[in-house]
């Protein structure tokens, strides 16, 4: 018998979303503070695309 | 092309759009928009994914996208993209995790207003009235932004500001008064399709300037050192929670036909929102590579481009897009606030009272818009910041069953904290960090967590 995880699917998605949003605040002001052109543009765009994919997965449940 | 030349073509174009919008309001009435309170405010809870997508998209994205966002990007750089996309990430998270639960609750409790999700189950009178007054008190500036912003843009093209305000108020009044949510939804489809198309053309026209855009705009804190971390956090944080704090978008979740249509509509919204954001940032960065504008007010950049850079047909189309984007946000807030007045404040859930509430708000708004001129973005952001203290209260009512006293305590604490600190921040202790809304959010979060922990059954 396997025991169910204490963290629900919804909890996992919530943690992933929170990490993504937090990274979108922290990384541009630390690691990417003086980037070449379009690096920040690409970073935030990718983060937004990942959030849409996460939303897709969360809504499919 | 100089300012003022476009007066007559502009009038003609606006007249056509005004008539079309009013006609859609009449069509909505013929289709039973006034049949019941549920029909008038929620479209009978029958919105398909397409209807949900268009009304959510057109409600969320306002004239700010064409005026504020382009101007901010032009002057302050790519930090503007971060600000807008973090909003989208927050919305993706909240809608995907909470919207199905909100829909379920709205259906089982037959909720009409956004305020009801907080007090319907526990009967908190304090929450009912304080939250309603918070919505009314802080959404009026947000609504005025939707009127003043386009009026400023149109004045660059020769249309007097007063005429633009009157045209906006008259048009939106007619189709909301006669068509209710169905009037709003039909016009949202027209408006949303139109301004998305124009955004594409606008960005395509300015995109060639991307290659020579200012290098400083690609870094942080960007042009004029605007995007300091404090400002970035202060402006962005309230928008992360926009989808549950702002009543007009929260109420839209109640309207979906079922969970499946809601989910698909949400995904369509996220993709379209992402696209529109990229387009407007491309337009702002591209413009910086094409022309040097000696202006410091971000709200004047788009009007400058319209008058001096864009071809005449595009300037006209963009002016109309700014106006319809404003209308599509204004109409939704108007209808939502009328539901708050009639159901939550007056306690009279009738279509007749709702329609007279619409009239009352329009009159108040006319006075407010005519006599108030303030920076577009600051006003819009202030309204969302003021609603931030509602986040833990809404979360708690979604996941637990707090008592009326507990909800009243939370509401009063959050509201008083915000108001006191808001006054301090605007008088004695100004600071770039919006400590008023953040403190109110933290305090209500702590109290909500304590209540939640006490209610959770103790594990063995």
Interface residues (C-beta under 8 A of the other chain):
Chain A: X10 X13 X14 X17 X18 X20 X21 X24 X25 X28 X29 X32 X33 X34 X35 X36 X37 X38 X39 X40 X41 X44 X45 X47 X48 X49 X51 X52 X54 X55 X56 X58 X59 X60
Chain B: X78 X79 X81 X82 X85 X86 X88 X89 X90 X92 X93 X95 X96 X97 X100 X213 X215 X218 X219 X220 X229 X232 X233 X236 X240 X263 X266 X267 X270 X271 X274 X277 X278 X281
